[in-house]
Amino acid sequence: MYTIILGGGLIGTGIARWLIEAGSEVTVIELVPDKVNLLNASLGDIAIKGDGNKVYDLEMAGIKRADSFIATTSRDDVNLVACQIAKVKYGVSSTTSIIFNPKSDDFFKMLGVNNTINVTNSIIEDVASASAELFVEEV
């Protein structure tokens, strides 16, 4: 399976590492040259400098043969556009995006993104769960 990941931060790098260990082929598209160099040094030559909203950069990453596309930047708008380009223009069957605005989930799905991971809601749920456990222990 071939996956393109947009964003070489902690989330994108973690997903790339996990996919590589699972035997998948991965390319990471990252804007920051230092992150590209770090990724390539630690995970092999898997990263390219580029913008996931630019067709040329997506094609350099091999979008025409990608099975899945995962957007992990910190910007919902960038992630949405990149997923739409991957799905609509290149026919990538599986698109996944992290999102930060809890109200964006239905919007992303309505516009064709297959999977969303709502980071804000996940953090709120984890904190609420930890707080509830703390409260139970105190009682």
N, CA, C and O atoms as CSV, one atom per row, in Angstrom:
chain,resi,resn,atom,element,x,y,z
A,1,MET,N,N,0.847,-1.187,0.000
A,1,MET,CA,C,0.000,0.000,0.000
A,1,MET,C,C,0.888,1.244,0.000
A,1,MET,O,O,1.913,1.293,0.680
A,2,TYR,N,N,0.478,2.235,-0.768
A,2,TYR,CA,C,1.235,3.482,-0.854
A,2,TYR,C,C,0.418,4.627,-0.273
A,2,TYR,O,O,-0.704,4.888,-0.707
A,3,THR,N,N,0.993,5.308,0.714
A,3,THR,CA,C,0.320,6.400,1.406
A,3,THR,C,C,1.139,7.671,1.310
A,3,THR,O,O,2.358,7.653,1.478
A,4,ILE,N,N,0.461,8.773,1.038
A,4,ILE,CA,C,1.086,10.090,1.096
A,4,ILE,C,C,0.558,10.788,2.339
A,4,ILE,O,O,-0.646,10.817,2.590
A,5,ILE,N,N,1.472,11.345,3.107
A,5,ILE,CA,C,1.120,12.082,4.321
A,5,ILE,C,C,1.500,13.536,4.109
A,5,ILE,O,O,2.634,13.845,3.742
A,6,LEU,N,N,0.552,14.422,4.341
A,6,LEU,CA,C,0.826,15.853,4.269
A,6,LEU,C,C,1.114,16.347,5.677
A,6,LEU,O,O,0.251,16.289,6.552
A,7,GLY,N,N,2.326,16.830,5.890
A,7,GLY,CA,C,2.723,17.359,7.190
A,7,GLY,C,C,3.695,16.427,7.898
A,7,GLY,O,O,3.385,15.270,8.183
A,8,GLY,N,N,4.874,16.960,8.171
A,8,GLY,CA,C,5.915,16.165,8.820
A,8,GLY,C,C,6.146,16.555,10.263
A,8,GLY,O,O,7.271,16.479,10.756
A,9,GLY,N,N,5.090,16.973,10.948
A,9,GLY,CA,C,5.191,17.278,12.374
A,9,GLY,C,C,5.125,15.990,13.180
A,9,GLY,O,O,5.350,14.902,12.650
A,10,LEU,N,N,4.817,16.122,14.456
A,10,LEU,CA,C,4.770,14.952,15.334
A,10,LEU,C,C,3.740,13.924,14.884
A,10,LEU,O,O,4.017,12.725,14.892
A,11,ILE,N,N,2.557,14.383,14.493
A,11,ILE,CA,C,1.514,13.451,14.079
A,11,ILE,C,C,1.877,12.776,12.759
A,11,ILE,O,O,1.824,11.551,12.653
A,12,GLY,N,N,2.241,13.560,11.766
A,12,GLY,CA,C,2.608,12.996,10.470
A,12,GLY,C,C,3.793,12.051,10.557
A,12,GLY,O,O,3.805,10.997,9.921
A,13,THR,N,N,4.788,12.430,11.347
A,13,THR,CA,C,5.964,11.581,11.512
A,13,THR,C,C,5.606,10.279,12.230
A,13,THR,O,O,6.079,9.204,11.861
A,14,GLY,N,N,4.773,10.391,13.247
A,14,GLY,CA,C,4.345,9.189,13.974
A,14,GLY,C,C,3.573,8.231,13.085
A,14,GLY,O,O,3.791,7.021,13.135
A,15,ILE,N,N,2.674,8.763,12.274
A,15,ILE,CA,C,1.917,7.919,11.352
A,15,ILE,C,C,2.845,7.297,10.318
A,15,ILE,O,O,2.720,6.114,10.002
A,16,ALA,N,N,3.776,8.089,9.790
A,16,ALA,CA,C,4.731,7.571,8.806
A,16,ALA,C,C,5.545,6.421,9.395
A,16,ALA,O,O,5.714,5.384,8.753
A,17,ARG,N,N,6.040,6.599,10.593
A,17,ARG,CA,C,6.838,5.556,11.249
A,17,ARG,C,C,6.013,4.279,11.413
A,17,ARG,O,O,6.487,3.181,11.120
A,18,TRP,N,N,4.779,4.436,11.883
A,18,TRP,CA,C,3.911,3.280,12.097
A,18,TRP,C,C,3.628,2.555,10.775
A,18,TRP,O,O,3.682,1.326,10.718
A,19,LEU,N,N,3.328,3.310,9.719
A,19,LEU,CA,C,3.042,2.696,8.427
A,19,LEU,C,C,4.264,1.979,7.856
A,19,LEU,O,O,4.143,0.889,7.298
A,20,ILE,N,N,5.430,2.585,7.995
A,20,ILE,CA,C,6.658,1.961,7.504
A,20,ILE,C,C,6.916,0.654,8.246
A,20,ILE,O,O,7.255,-0.358,7.633
A,21,GLU,N,N,6.754,0.680,9.567
A,21,GLU,CA,C,6.948,-0.539,10.360
A,21,GLU,C,C,5.943,-1.620,9.987
A,21,GLU,O,O,6.221,-2.810,10.134
A,22,ALA,N,N,4.764,-1.202,9.500
A,22,ALA,CA,C,3.737,-2.156,9.076
A,22,ALA,C,C,3.965,-2.645,7.644
A,22,ALA,O,O,3.201,-3.465,7.136
A,23,GLY,N,N,5.018,-2.139,6.996
A,23,GLY,CA,C,5.369,-2.595,5.658
A,23,GLY,C,C,4.826,-1.766,4.516
A,23,GLY,O,O,4.919,-2.182,3.361
A,24,SER,N,N,4.263,-0.610,4.802
A,24,SER,CA,C,3.726,0.251,3.747
A,24,SER,C,C,4.798,1.170,3.178
A,24,SER,O,O,5.798,1.471,3.829
A,25,GLU,N,N,4.565,1.598,1.967
A,25,GLU,CA,C,5.411,2.612,1.340
A,25,GLU,C,C,4.796,3.970,1.646
A,25,GLU,O,O,3.583,4.148,1.533
A,26,VAL,N,N,5.639,4.931,2.035
A,26,VAL,CA,C,5.154,6.229,2.498
A,26,VAL,C,C,5.992,7.346,1.892
A,26,VAL,O,O,7.207,7.224,1.743
A,27,THR,N,N,5.314,8.438,1.546
A,27,THR,CA,C,5.989,9.687,1.224
A,27,THR,C,C,5.331,10.773,2.065
A,27,THR,O,O,4.106,10.847,2.163
A,28,VAL,N,N,6.166,11.613,2.671
A,28,VAL,CA,C,5.676,12.743,3.457
A,28,VAL,C,C,5.969,14.021,2.685
A,28,VAL,O,O,7.086,14.225,2.210
A,29,ILE,N,N,4.967,14.876,2.563
A,29,ILE,CA,C,5.136,16.195,1.958
A,29,ILE,C,C,5.205,17.203,3.102
A,29,ILE,O,O,4.294,17.273,3.927
A,30,GLU,N,N,6.275,17.974,3.152
A,30,GLU,CA,C,6.501,18.928,4.244
A,30,GLU,C,C,7.066,20.221,3.670
A,30,GLU,O,O,7.924,20.193,2.788
A,31,LEU,N,N,6.583,21.351,4.173
A,31,LEU,CA,C,7.047,22.666,3.706
A,31,LEU,C,C,8.406,23.068,4.271
A,31,LEU,O,O,9.180,23.740,3.590
A,32,VAL,N,N,8.704,22.672,5.490
A,32,VAL,CA,C,9.903,23.146,6.199
A,32,VAL,C,C,11.105,22.247,5.862
A,32,VAL,O,O,11.106,21.060,6.190
A,33,PRO,N,N,12.125,22.818,5.208
A,33,PRO,CA,C,13.280,22.016,4.785
A,33,PRO,C,C,13.963,21.258,5.936
A,33,PRO,O,O,14.377,20.114,5.749
A,34,ASP,N,N,14.086,21.870,7.110
A,34,ASP,CA,C,14.728,21.182,8.233
A,34,ASP,C,C,13.959,19.938,8.650
A,34,ASP,O,O,14.561,18.929,9.016
A,35,LYS,N,N,12.631,20.003,8.598
A,35,LYS,CA,C,11.816,18.828,8.929
A,35,LYS,C,C,11.991,17.734,7.874
A,35,LYS,O,O,12.043,16.548,8.198
A,36,VAL,N,N,12.083,18.151,6.612
A,36,VAL,CA,C,12.311,17.187,5.534
A,36,VAL,C,C,13.629,16.453,5.784
A,36,VAL,O,O,13.691,15.227,5.700
A,37,ASN,N,N,14.683,17.216,6.092
A,37,ASN,CA,C,15.993,16.609,6.349
A,37,ASN,C,C,15.960,15.670,7.546
A,37,ASN,O,O,16.548,14.589,7.504
A,38,LEU,N,N,15.280,16.073,8.605
A,38,LEU,CA,C,15.167,15.244,9.802
A,38,LEU,C,C,14.413,13.946,9.511
A,38,LEU,O,O,14.833,12.866,9.929
A,39,LEU,N,N,13.302,14.063,8.796
A,39,LEU,CA,C,12.534,12.869,8.422
A,39,LEU,C,C,13.359,11.916,7.578
A,39,LEU,O,O,13.363,10.708,7.818
A,40,ASN,N,N,14.054,12.453,6.595
A,40,ASN,CA,C,14.863,11.610,5.723
A,40,ASN,C,C,16.012,10.949,6.475
A,40,ASN,O,O,16.376,9.811,6.178
A,41,ALA,N,N,16.580,11.653,7.441
A,41,ALA,CA,C,17.667,11.085,8.230
A,41,ALA,C,C,17.168,9.985,9.170
A,41,ALA,O,O,17.867,8.998,9.402
A,42,SER,N,N,15.965,10.156,9.705
A,42,SER,CA,C,15.494,9.186,10.697
A,42,SER,C,C,14.675,8.035,10.113
A,42,SER,O,O,14.666,6.942,10.679
A,43,LEU,N,N,13.991,8.259,8.998
A,43,LEU,CA,C,13.116,7.214,8.455
A,43,LEU,C,C,13.495,6.759,7.050
A,43,LEU,O,O,12.775,5.964,6.446
A,44,GLY,N,N,14.604,7.245,6.528
A,44,GLY,CA,C,14.972,6.937,5.150
A,44,GLY,C,C,14.475,8.056,4.250
A,44,GLY,O,O,13.830,8.994,4.718
A,45,ASP,N,N,14.766,7.964,2.993
A,45,ASP,CA,C,14.385,9.038,2.063
A,45,ASP,C,C,12.901,8.971,1.721
A,45,ASP,O,O,12.516,8.529,0.638
A,46,ILE,N,N,12.074,9.420,2.667
A,46,ILE,CA,C,10.626,9.344,2.470
A,46,ILE,C,C,9.969,10.709,2.327
A,46,ILE,O,O,8.792,10.786,1.976
A,47,ALA,N,N,10.698,11.785,2.588
A,47,ALA,CA,C,10.086,13.113,2.622
A,47,ALA,C,C,10.554,13.985,1.466
A,47,ALA,O,O,11.699,13.920,1.020
A,48,ILE,N,N,9.613,14.808,1.003
A,48,ILE,CA,C,9.947,15.805,-0.008
A,48,ILE,C,C,9.464,17.165,0.485
A,48,ILE,O,O,8.484,17.265,1.223
A,49,LYS,N,N,10.177,18.214,0.058
A,49,LYS,CA,C,9.734,19.566,0.379
A,49,LYS,C,C,8.641,19.931,-0.610
A,49,LYS,O,O,8.823,19.842,-1.824
A,50,GLY,N,N,7.504,20.342,-0.070
A,50,GLY,CA,C,6.423,20.699,-0.966
A,50,GLY,C,C,5.196,21.181,-0.228
A,50,GLY,O,O,5.152,21.228,1.002
A,51,ASP,N,N,4.202,21.538,-1.019
A,51,ASP,CA,C,2.930,22.068,-0.540
A,51,ASP,C,C,1.835,21.130,-1.032
A,51,ASP,O,O,1.690,20.922,-2.236
A,52,GLY,N,N,1.074,20.572,-0.122
A,52,GLY,CA,C,0.039,19.609,-0.472
A,52,GLY,C,C,-1.136,20.193,-1.223
A,52,GLY,O,O,-2.011,19.450,-1.667
A,53,ASN,N,N,-1.178,21.498,-1.376
A,53,ASN,CA,C,-2.235,22.132,-2.153
A,53,ASN,C,C,-1.763,22.495,-3.558
A,53,ASN,O,O,-2.481,23.156,-4.308
A,54,LYS,N,N,-0.564,22.066,-3.906
A,54,LYS,CA,C,-0.030,22.327,-5.242
A,54,LYS,C,C,0.052,21.016,-6.010
A,54,LYS,O,O,0.672,20.051,-5.563
A,55,VAL,N,N,-0.583,21.000,-7.169
A,55,VAL,CA,C,-0.651,19.799,-7.992
A,55,VAL,C,C,0.747,19.272,-8.322
A,55,VAL,O,O,0.981,18.065,-8.263
A,56,TYR,N,N,1.662,20.151,-8.664
A,56,TYR,CA,C,3.012,19.722,-9.013
A,56,TYR,C,C,3.658,18.952,-7.864
A,56,TYR,O,O,4.262,17.901,-8.079
A,57,ASP,N,N,3.532,19.473,-6.647
A,57,ASP,CA,C,4.137,18.817,-5.491
A,57,ASP,C,C,3.460,17.483,-5.190
A,57,ASP,O,O,4.129,16.515,-4.827
A,58,LEU,N,N,2.143,17.427,-5.339
A,58,LEU,CA,C,1.434,16.153,-5.146
A,58,LEU,C,C,1.898,15.124,-6.175
A,58,LEU,O,O,2.084,13.953,-5.846
A,59,GLU,N,N,2.082,15.560,-7.407
A,59,GLU,CA,C,2.545,14.637,-8.442
A,59,GLU,C,C,3.977,14.191,-8.192
A,59,GLU,O,O,4.323,13.039,-8.458
A,60,MET,N,N,4.805,15.080,-7.689
A,60,MET,CA,C,6.187,14.687,-7.328
A,60,MET,C,C,6.188,13.621,-6.230
A,60,MET,O,O,7.082,12.778,-6.171
A,61,ALA,N,N,5.181,13.671,-5.368
A,61,ALA,CA,C,5.074,12.690,-4.284
A,61,ALA,C,C,4.490,11.366,-4.774
A,61,ALA,O,O,4.521,10.375,-4.045
A,62,GLY,N,N,3.964,11.335,-5.983
A,62,GLY,CA,C,3.407,10.101,-6.522
A,62,GLY,C,C,1.921,9.926,-6.284
A,62,GLY,O,O,1.443,8.800,-6.148
A,63,ILE,N,N,1.185,11.027,-6.232
A,63,ILE,CA,C,-0.245,10.976,-5.940
A,63,ILE,C,C,-1.020,10.111,-6.941
A,63,ILE,O,O,-2.060,9.551,-6.594
A,64,LYS,N,N,-0.534,10.000,-8.152
A,64,LYS,CA,C,-1.258,9.233,-9.179
A,64,LYS,C,C,-1.328,7.745,-8.842
A,64,LYS,O,O,-2.192,7.039,-9.363
A,65,ARG,N,N,-0.445,7.262,-7.992
A,65,ARG,CA,C,-0.466,5.844,-7.632
A,65,ARG,C,C,-0.793,5.611,-6.153
A,65,ARG,O,O,-0.725,4.480,-5.671
A,66,ALA,N,N,-1.144,6.676,-5.443
A,66,ALA,CA,C,-1.401,6.551,-4.001
A,66,ALA,C,C,-2.710,5.812,-3.731
A,66,ALA,O,O,-3.716,6.011,-4.413
A,67,ASP,N,N,-2.663,4.953,-2.712
A,67,ASP,CA,C,-3.861,4.264,-2.239
A,67,ASP,C,C,-4.574,5.080,-1.175
A,67,ASP,O,O,-5.796,5.018,-1.037
A,68,SER,N,N,-3.787,5.850,-0.423
A,68,SER,CA,C,-4.391,6.673,0.630
A,68,SER,C,C,-3.614,7.976,0.795
A,68,SER,O,O,-2.435,8.082,0.458
A,69,PHE,N,N,-4.335,8.961,1.330
A,69,PHE,CA,C,-3.768,10.286,1.569
A,69,PHE,C,C,-4.200,10.713,2.963
A,69,PHE,O,O,-5.380,10.650,3.308
A,70,ILE,N,N,-3.225,11.149,3.766
A,70,ILE,CA,C,-3.503,11.565,5.139
A,70,ILE,C,C,-2.975,12.977,5.337
A,70,ILE,O,O,-1.783,13.227,5.161
A,71,ALA,N,N,-3.861,13.905,5.704
A,71,ALA,CA,C,-3.474,15.303,5.926
A,71,ALA,C,C,-3.347,15.554,7.422
A,71,ALA,O,O,-4.294,15.355,8.183
A,72,THR,N,N,-2.149,15.999,7.834
A,72,THR,CA,C,-1.877,16.175,9.267
A,72,THR,C,C,-1.351,17.560,9.616
A,72,THR,O,O,-0.723,17.732,10.661
A,73,THR,N,N,-1.596,18.551,8.762
A,73,THR,CA,C,-1.106,19.886,9.098
A,73,THR,C,C,-1.972,20.465,10.211
A,73,THR,O,O,-3.004,19.894,10.562
A,74,SER,N,N,-1.555,21.583,10.757
A,74,SER,CA,C,-2.316,22.227,11.836
A,74,SER,C,C,-3.421,23.139,11.314
A,74,SER,O,O,-4.062,23.849,12.089
A,75,ARG,N,N,-3.641,23.119,10.011
A,75,ARG,CA,C,-4.661,23.995,9.404
A,75,ARG,C,C,-5.750,23.171,8.734
A,75,ARG,O,O,-5.495,22.437,7.780
A,76,ASP,N,N,-6.965,23.303,9.248
A,76,ASP,CA,C,-8.101,22.578,8.687
A,76,ASP,C,C,-8.313,22.894,7.212
A,76,ASP,O,O,-8.596,21.990,6.426
A,77,ASP,N,N,-8.182,24.163,6.823
A,77,ASP,CA,C,-8.429,24.540,5.434
A,77,ASP,C,C,-7.427,23.894,4.485
A,77,ASP,O,O,-7.801,23.443,3.402
A,78,VAL,N,N,-6.177,23.848,4.876
A,78,VAL,CA,C,-5.137,23.212,4.052
A,78,VAL,C,C,-5.414,21.716,3.933
A,78,VAL,O,O,-5.315,21.144,2.847
A,79,ASN,N,N,-5.758,21.092,5.046
A,79,ASN,CA,C,-6.038,19.655,5.043
A,79,ASN,C,C,-7.231,19.318,4.156
A,79,ASN,O,O,-7.198,18.346,3.403
A,80,LEU,N,N,-8.289,20.131,4.251
A,80,LEU,CA,C,-9.489,19.881,3.461
A,80,LEU,C,C,-9.204,19.982,1.967
A,80,LEU,O,O,-9.572,19.091,1.202
A,81,VAL,N,N,-8.562,21.048,1.555
A,81,VAL,CA,C,-8.273,21.233,0.128
A,81,VAL,C,C,-7.377,20.113,-0.394
A,81,VAL,O,O,-7.609,19.587,-1.483
A,82,ALA,N,N,-6.362,19.749,0.373
A,82,ALA,CA,C,-5.454,18.684,-0.063
A,82,ALA,C,C,-6.189,17.356,-0.210
A,82,ALA,O,O,-5.968,16.628,-1.178
A,83,CYS,N,N,-7.056,17.038,0.738
A,83,CYS,CA,C,-7.832,15.796,0.646
A,83,CYS,C,C,-8.768,15.823,-0.560
A,83,CYS,O,O,-8.927,14.812,-1.244
A,84,GLN,N,N,-9.382,16.961,-0.820
A,84,GLN,CA,C,-10.278,17.064,-1.972
A,84,GLN,C,C,-9.516,16.898,-3.285
A,84,GLN,O,O,-9.991,16.217,-4.194
A,85,ILE,N,N,-8.345,17.511,-3.389
A,85,ILE,CA,C,-7.535,17.355,-4.603
A,85,ILE,C,C,-7.171,15.884,-4.787
A,85,ILE,O,O,-7.291,15.337,-5.882
A,86,ALA,N,N,-6.722,15.249,-3.696
A,86,ALA,CA,C,-6.334,13.832,-3.777
A,86,ALA,C,C,-7.502,12.965,-4.240
A,86,ALA,O,O,-7.332,12.089,-5.089
A,87,LYS,N,N,-8.678,13.208,-3.685
A,87,LYS,CA,C,-9.847,12.369,-3.991
A,87,LYS,C,C,-10.439,12.694,-5.354
A,87,LYS,O,O,-10.657,11.794,-6.165
A,88,VAL,N,N,-10.705,13.981,-5.614
A,88,VAL,CA,C,-11.435,14.359,-6.823
A,88,VAL,C,C,-10.544,14.336,-8.057
A,88,VAL,O,O,-10.918,13.753,-9.074
A,89,LYS,N,N,-9.379,14.956,-7.986
A,89,LYS,CA,C,-8.515,15.046,-9.171
A,89,LYS,C,C,-7.776,13.739,-9.457
A,89,LYS,O,O,-7.605,13.348,-10.612
A,90,TYR,N,N,-7.332,13.056,-8.366
A,90,TYR,CA,C,-6.490,11.876,-8.574
A,90,TYR,C,C,-7.155,10.555,-8.209
A,90,TYR,O,O,-6.551,9.497,-8.384
A,91,GLY,N,N,-8.367,10.595,-7.713
A,91,GLY,CA,C,-9.093,9.364,-7.437
A,91,GLY,C,C,-8.532,8.519,-6.299
A,91,GLY,O,O,-8.728,7.304,-6.271
A,92,VAL,N,N,-7.834,9.159,-5.359
A,92,VAL,CA,C,-7.321,8.413,-4.199
A,92,VAL,C,C,-8.523,7.902,-3.413
A,92,VAL,O,O,-9.400,8.676,-3.030
A,93,SER,N,N,-8.554,6.597,-3.176
A,93,SER,CA,C,-9.759,5.998,-2.597
A,93,SER,C,C,-9.957,6.306,-1.114
A,93,SER,O,O,-11.094,6.377,-0.646
A,94,SER,N,N,-8.879,6.487,-0.378
A,94,SER,CA,C,-9.007,6.730,1.064
A,94,SER,C,C,-8.313,8.036,1.446
A,94,SER,O,O,-7.101,8.180,1.286
A,95,THR,N,N,-9.101,8.982,1.952
A,95,THR,CA,C,-8.536,10.243,2.441
A,95,THR,C,C,-8.879,10.389,3.912
A,95,THR,O,O,-9.999,10.113,4.341
A,96,THR,N,N,-7.891,10.828,4.671
A,96,THR,CA,C,-8.047,11.025,6.106
A,96,THR,C,C,-7.460,12.376,6.462
A,96,THR,O,O,-6.418,12.765,5.935
A,97,SER,N,N,-8.126,13.091,7.357
A,97,SER,CA,C,-7.612,14.386,7.796
A,97,SER,C,C,-7.792,14.539,9.292
A,97,SER,O,O,-8.823,14.174,9.857
A,98,ILE,N,N,-6.756,15.091,9.923
A,98,ILE,CA,C,-6.975,15.542,11.286
A,98,ILE,C,C,-7.662,16.900,11.177
A,98,ILE,O,O,-7.418,17.657,10.238
A,99,ILE,N,N,-8.516,17.197,12.140
A,99,ILE,CA,C,-9.179,18.493,12.182
A,99,ILE,C,C,-9.094,19.042,13.592
A,99,ILE,O,O,-9.045,18.291,14.566
A,100,PHE,N,N,-9.077,20.343,13.685
A,100,PHE,CA,C,-8.979,21.005,14.982
A,100,PHE,C,C,-10.280,21.666,15.402
A,100,PHE,O,O,-10.591,21.716,16.592
A,101,ASN,N,N,-11.041,22.171,14.451
A,101,ASN,CA,C,-12.309,22.812,14.768
A,101,ASN,C,C,-13.386,21.737,14.897
A,101,ASN,O,O,-13.719,21.077,13.912
A,102,PRO,N,N,-13.931,21.553,16.096
A,102,PRO,CA,C,-14.926,20.490,16.291
A,102,PRO,C,C,-16.133,20.613,15.366
A,102,PRO,O,O,-16.798,19.615,15.091
A,103,LYS,N,N,-16.422,21.801,14.891
A,103,LYS,CA,C,-17.570,22.000,14.010
A,103,LYS,C,C,-17.280,21.597,12.562
A,103,LYS,O,O,-18.194,21.582,11.737
A,104,SER,N,N,-16.046,21.275,12.243
A,104,SER,CA,C,-15.661,20.961,10.868
A,104,SER,C,C,-15.933,19.518,10.467
A,104,SER,O,O,-15.950,19.215,9.274
A,105,ASP,N,N,-16.140,18.642,11.398
A,105,ASP,CA,C,-16.248,17.208,11.119
A,105,ASP,C,C,-17.285,16.895,10.039
A,105,ASP,O,O,-16.961,16.244,9.045
A,106,ASP,N,N,-18.518,17.347,10.221
A,106,ASP,CA,C,-19.576,17.070,9.243
A,106,ASP,C,C,-19.272,17.715,7.896
A,106,ASP,O,O,-19.576,17.143,6.850
A,107,PHE,N,N,-18.679,18.897,7.919
A,107,PHE,CA,C,-18.319,19.615,6.693
A,107,PHE,C,C,-17.301,18.822,5.876
A,107,PHE,O,O,-17.449,18.684,4.662
A,108,PHE,N,N,-16.275,18.305,6.537
A,108,PHE,CA,C,-15.248,17.511,5.851
A,108,PHE,C,C,-15.877,16.272,5.216
A,108,PHE,O,O,-15.597,15.940,4.064
A,109,LYS,N,N,-16.724,15.599,5.978
A,109,LYS,CA,C,-17.361,14.384,5.455
A,109,LYS,C,C,-18.301,14.700,4.305
A,109,LYS,O,O,-18.361,13.947,3.333
A,110,MET,N,N,-19.044,15.813,4.401
A,110,MET,CA,C,-19.942,16.226,3.331
A,110,MET,C,C,-19.166,16.492,2.043
A,110,MET,O,O,-19.676,16.255,0.948
A,111,LEU,N,N,-17.932,16.984,2.174
A,111,LEU,CA,C,-17.115,17.303,1.000
A,111,LEU,C,C,-16.236,16.138,0.551
A,111,LEU,O,O,-15.338,16.322,-0.270
A,112,GLY,N,N,-16.489,14.940,1.084
A,112,GLY,CA,C,-15.865,13.743,0.536
A,112,GLY,C,C,-14.666,13.174,1.270
A,112,GLY,O,O,-14.112,12.166,0.831
A,113,VAL,N,N,-14.245,13.780,2.370
A,113,VAL,CA,C,-13.123,13.211,3.123
A,113,VAL,C,C,-13.639,11.964,3.830
A,113,VAL,O,O,-14.615,12.028,4.577
A,114,ASN,N,N,-12.981,10.826,3.594
A,114,ASN,CA,C,-13.470,9.551,4.130
A,114,ASN,C,C,-13.433,9.471,5.652
A,114,ASN,O,O,-14.386,9.011,6.280
A,115,ASN,N,N,-12.329,9.920,6.237
A,115,ASN,CA,C,-12.137,9.785,7.678
A,115,ASN,C,C,-11.616,11.086,8.262
A,115,ASN,O,O,-10.768,11.752,7.670
A,116,THR,N,N,-12.135,11.439,9.431
A,116,THR,CA,C,-11.611,12.603,10.143
A,116,THR,C,C,-11.236,12.186,11.559
A,116,THR,O,O,-11.862,11.312,12.159
A,117,ILE,N,N,-10.216,12.825,12.064
A,117,ILE,CA,C,-9.781,12.618,13.442
A,117,ILE,C,C,-9.818,13.988,14.101
A,117,ILE,O,O,-8.974,14.843,13.831
A,118,ASN,N,N,-10.794,14.184,14.960
A,118,ASN,CA,C,-11.002,15.476,15.590
A,118,ASN,C,C,-10.090,15.597,16.810
A,118,ASN,O,O,-10.402,15.091,17.888
A,119,VAL,N,N,-8.974,16.266,16.623
A,119,VAL,CA,C,-7.953,16.383,17.655
A,119,VAL,C,C,-8.494,17.089,18.899
A,119,VAL,O,O,-8.248,16.644,20.020
A,120,THR,N,N,-9.218,18.173,18.708
A,120,THR,CA,C,-9.741,18.938,19.835
A,120,THR,C,C,-10.683,18.089,20.681
A,120,THR,O,O,-10.554,18.047,21.904
A,121,ASN,N,N,-11.634,17.409,20.030
A,121,ASN,CA,C,-12.560,16.564,20.779
A,121,ASN,C,C,-11.840,15.418,21.480
A,121,ASN,O,O,-12.197,15.056,22.601
A,122,SER,N,N,-10.829,14.847,20.829
A,122,SER,CA,C,-10.067,13.753,21.442
A,122,SER,C,C,-9.367,14.217,22.716
A,122,SER,O,O,-9.359,13.508,23.723
A,123,ILE,N,N,-8.786,15.402,22.666
A,123,ILE,CA,C,-8.105,15.939,23.843
A,123,ILE,C,C,-9.104,16.225,24.953
A,123,ILE,O,O,-8.862,15.900,26.115
A,124,ILE,N,N,-10.231,16.836,24.591
A,124,ILE,CA,C,-11.261,17.141,25.589
A,124,ILE,C,C,-11.749,15.849,26.245
A,124,ILE,O,O,-11.897,15.792,27.466
A,125,GLU,N,N,-11.997,14.826,25.454
A,125,GLU,CA,C,-12.464,13.541,25.989
A,125,GLU,C,C,-11.425,12.912,26.906
A,125,GLU,O,O,-11.771,12.372,27.957
A,126,ASP,N,N,-10.148,12.976,26.516
A,126,ASP,CA,C,-9.086,12.413,27.353
A,126,ASP,C,C,-8.968,13.154,28.683
A,126,ASP,O,O,-8.817,12.530,29.734
A,127,VAL,N,N,-9.036,14.481,28.636
A,127,VAL,CA,C,-8.942,15.273,29.858
A,127,VAL,C,C,-10.163,15.011,30.743
A,127,VAL,O,O,-10.033,14.865,31.958
A,128,ALA,N,N,-11.343,14.952,30.133
A,128,ALA,CA,C,-12.556,14.679,30.903
A,128,ALA,C,C,-12.496,13.300,31.546
A,128,ALA,O,O,-12.893,13.128,32.699
A,129,SER,N,N,-12.005,12.333,30.809
A,129,SER,CA,C,-11.887,10.975,31.337
A,129,SER,C,C,-10.889,10.922,32.494
A,129,SER,O,O,-11.150,10.294,33.520
A,130,ALA,N,N,-9.750,11.581,32.321
A,130,ALA,CA,C,-8.740,11.612,33.384
A,130,ALA,C,C,-9.274,12.330,34.607
A,130,ALA,O,O,-9.035,11.900,35.735
A,131,SER,N,N,-9.998,13.423,34.392
A,131,SER,CA,C,-10.572,14.183,35.496
A,131,SER,C,C,-11.625,13.366,36.226
A,131,SER,O,O,-11.708,13.409,37.454
A,132,ALA,N,N,-12.436,12.614,35.470
A,132,ALA,CA,C,-13.462,11.777,36.087
A,132,ALA,C,C,-12.827,10.689,36.940
A,132,ALA,O,O,-13.304,10.396,38.036
A,133,GLU,N,N,-11.748,10.090,36.437
A,133,GLU,CA,C,-11.046,9.062,37.206
A,133,GLU,C,C,-10.454,9.652,38.478
A,133,GLU,O,O,-10.485,9.023,39.535
A,134,LEU,N,N,-9.921,10.851,38.373
A,134,LEU,CA,C,-9.357,11.530,39.531
A,134,LEU,C,C,-10.449,11.795,40.565
A,134,LEU,O,O,-10.244,11.601,41.764
A,135,PHE,N,N,-11.615,12.242,40.084
A,135,PHE,CA,C,-12.732,12.554,40.971
A,135,PHE,C,C,-13.203,11.290,41.691
A,135,PHE,O,O,-13.485,11.324,42.889
A,136,VAL,N,N,-13.289,10.175,40.958
A,136,VAL,CA,C,-13.726,8.910,41.561
A,136,VAL,C,C,-12.731,8.456,42.614
A,136,VAL,O,O,-13.132,7.958,43.666
A,137,GLU,N,N,-11.441,8.618,42.350
A,137,GLU,CA,C,-10.414,8.198,43.306
A,137,GLU,C,C,-10.463,9.029,44.576
A,137,GLU,O,O,-10.152,8.524,45.654
A,138,GLU,N,N,-10.848,10.294,44.469
A,138,GLU,CA,C,-10.887,11.173,45.639
A,138,GLU,C,C,-12.093,10.884,46.525
A,138,GLU,O,O,-12.049,11.122,47.732
A,139,VAL,N,N,-13.158,10.377,45.937
A,139,VAL,CA,C,-14.401,10.142,46.690
A,139,VAL,C,C,-14.301,8.924,47.520
A,139,VAL,O,O,-15.252,8.574,48.219
